[in-house]
Amino acid sequence: MLRILPEPLADALTALGESFTKAAAGSGDGPHGNGFSGGESGVFVDQVRCLATSDREDDSWTRRDGRHLLRNDTVAGRLALAYIVGGRRYLSADTFGLILEDVANRATARIPAGDFAQFVNLAVAEPYRDPARELPIWVTVAHKLASGKGRDYFSQEIPQLATDHDPLYAEIPPAALYSESLVPGASQPVAPTFDGYTAHLLKEVLPGADGGFSAHADALEAYVAEHLLSRLAS
């Protein structure tokens, strides 16, 4: 977790991470143990893909080895997946910032559940898989806000995220309706690899900086504090 987060926000994100982890393990809320509160109607964890979704329709879900996952062999399942993976992830930097403020205030009930699920996937699920993803995601949001591009759907620009495409895309029936946004290549990242992206981002945020992204963690966290976290109190 970022070291410069205000304590109330850090505590709220820690609690959110704990809820996500419990739901992923089947000890969360709801009849299947894969839910937790947040957003206007709560969210659920696809326990195979380890991603959050707002979809609660029974015909969107199935079970595999005792774990619940969204189906990609039905139209309903693919429509649910399209909101959280692939080329139709429509969460803007502006919306990420608004959700962040509500999370800090423990007041997420007004957030559309679909947007909240996407926030969880970026702020919780990605670092859960790989902690090295956390800072670049936050810096990306801060940079969009600082550049007046808060309406950009920023996650589509970051390569190799868990939400880049459906990791189970090979199971989608051939020529299936609403499948085109779920397969590899549906998103258009700024660079082909995550390392390439962070190198590009570093040049944008700290022109002239030498070395790798992590070598400038203090300066990058200060950038997040200035351009993103400062808005929480304004």
Secondary structure, 3 states (H helix, E strand, C coil): CCCCCCHHHHHHHHHHHHHHHHHHHCCCECCCCCEECCCCCCEEEECCCCEEECCCCHHHEEEECCEEEECCCCHHHHHHHHCCCCCCCCCCHHHHHHHHHHHHCCCHHHCCHHHHHHHHHHHHHHHHHCHHHHHHHHHHHHHHHHCCCCCCCHHHHCCCCCCCCCCCHHHCCCCCCCCCCCCCCCCCCCCCCHHHHHHHHHHHHCCCCCCCHHHHHHHHHHHHHHHCHHHHHC
